[in-house]
Amino acid sequence: MSNSNSTIDNKVLRVIYALSAIIPIAVGILMIIPGEWKVSMGISENSRVSSLPLMHAILNGATFVFLILAVIAVKKKRITIHRTFMIIALVLSSLFLVSYVVYHLTHPSARFLGEGAVRYIYFAILISHIILSVPVIPLALLSVYRGWTNDIKRHKKIVKFSLPVWLYVSLTGVLVYLFMQPYY
């Protein structure tokens, strides 16, 4: 790798690592902001923003589908299609994140009121989803970056970890919505 490529690589990696730290911290802060503060942001419960949880589920589900399509494309050696599907998955995940932040900045967190076994299932899915949503940020960004720069050796190495985690987080995002839908 030449010096200029190495410099660019270092800059991109610093941005990826910064985003990987800033995003989970920002989302964590959103979860502990008192509900009264969120309501005082001036967005009513009847606003279009209140329907964002459904949009989150759609974005997560579409991300899951495009990740699967990307895997199929790469196995068929359709690299351009694979890249297109991966960029779409990254854009969908990014839109989800922005929408999620907007929603949780303006709405108190809903509480899951299910009882019995369903409660344990829900919290097992939710906790694993939350825990894995933190490493999926650098894993997905590094995977896409390594693929985009044709660093295929490193791309393949990281995709072994990033793909299953990204698939799991996007699928469980839909499941969390389905469990929570009656309480929004």
ABEGO torsion letter per residue (X at the ends): XBAAAAAAAAAAAAAAAAAAAAAAAAAAAAAABBAAAAAAAGBBAABAAAAAAAAAAAAAAAAAAAAAAAAAAAAAGBAAAAAAAAAAAAAAAAAAAAAAAAAAAABBBBBBABBEAAAAAAAAAAAAAAAAAAAAAAAAAAAAAAAAAGBAAAAAAAAAAAAAAAAAAAAAAAAAAAAAAAAX
